[in-house]
Amino acid sequence: MTAATSLPESATPLAGARIVLGVSGGIAAYKSVEVCRRLVDAGAHVTPVMTEGATHFLGPTTLTALASEPVRTSLWEGADAIPHTRLGQTADLVVVAPCTARVVSAYAHGLSTDLLTNILIATRAPVVVAPAMHTEMWEHPAVAANIELLAARGVHIVPPEVGRLAGGDVGAGRLADPATIVAAATAALGPRDFSGLRVVVTAGGTREPIDAVRVIANRSSGRQGHALAAEAQRRGAAVTLITAAERVAPAGVDVVRVETAEEMRAAVHAVADADVIVMSAAVADFRPVAPQEAKIKKADGIPTIELEPTIDILAELGASRRPATTLVGFAAETSDVEAYARAKLVAKGADLIVANDVSADDVGFGHTTNAVTLVAADGVVRDIALTSKDAVSVAVFDEVARIRSTVR
């Protein structure tokens, strides 16, 4: 079992976070200065991005002086060939304050009209939108529908307040207070409770060669493992992703590409002194004893392929890991999920087993969704109903955090 450990302290979830602060063209743009200052004071690395309209209300020099990087205003400036992709991929959070009706509409409908809207479409980070506009615009059915659509997609909306507007009018549409926006950013970013920890995640299905062109494989896409790596990185960990999947790796993680179970075993043991190891990969249980260097020809008849078991990486880790390492295993089952998870927990010496029924609809291999049962060594069992693999990743690391903070 894992020895009692404490998670490293971090000032706030904003400490060390990379935040893109989008500013669009409205009179409330001046309030983005205070939002920027508060984010930087909380320890965030802030990259300001202004629309052309925003520059009519606020000089870029002001935000440049307060932020961590100079203001970006165009897709075509600087050395980056694709700044929207880089900024979107490396951001831990995107905040748009103020967000005009135009930007709300463009984001809701996927219109990439400038650098800011390109970033919004390109990022997979959480997004906080703080609308600001005149009352008539805020209450228009099209704007209301766009806000509802963004909220349904998981965008965090900071509603405007009732107050004084441009031109002396009073009503709903005033940008929320900067403190409220920063609080929403903090909540959206979530905990940075893994700051200072080293996390290893394995992903994808290994492939064991039969001959020069054929392999023994499985249906794992690596989507869940890559989502786990992204979540660990978002929570502040230094992440190594060991993957057999042909997927784009999350930005900010160290990636080790492998193919076979033996390659994965070697890569895992090279970083086995990590604080947390999450073995989510679908590692082959068997491999051909004598893979052929050349292609086996159909004319030669049906080949006899002798198999041998691969080494159980999870069991090896359970027997040899440091007491301070938290070990997480995965179990893809087709029946009696919890019972098999409990048995695997004991047999492998793990702290947590994440088990799922891959015969169920929309669960596990090849799907964007998953439903899992978390079985911990201290007896805690949690069922996570069908949800996105990103949400499952949050639940897994919430449980890891609980385990690491529990004295046993």
Order of alpha helices (4+ residues) and beta strands (2+ residues): beta-alpha-beta-alpha-alpha-beta-alpha-alpha-beta-alpha-alpha-beta-beta-beta-alpha-beta-beta-beta-alpha-beta-beta-alpha-beta-beta-beta-alpha-beta-alpha-beta-beta-beta-alpha
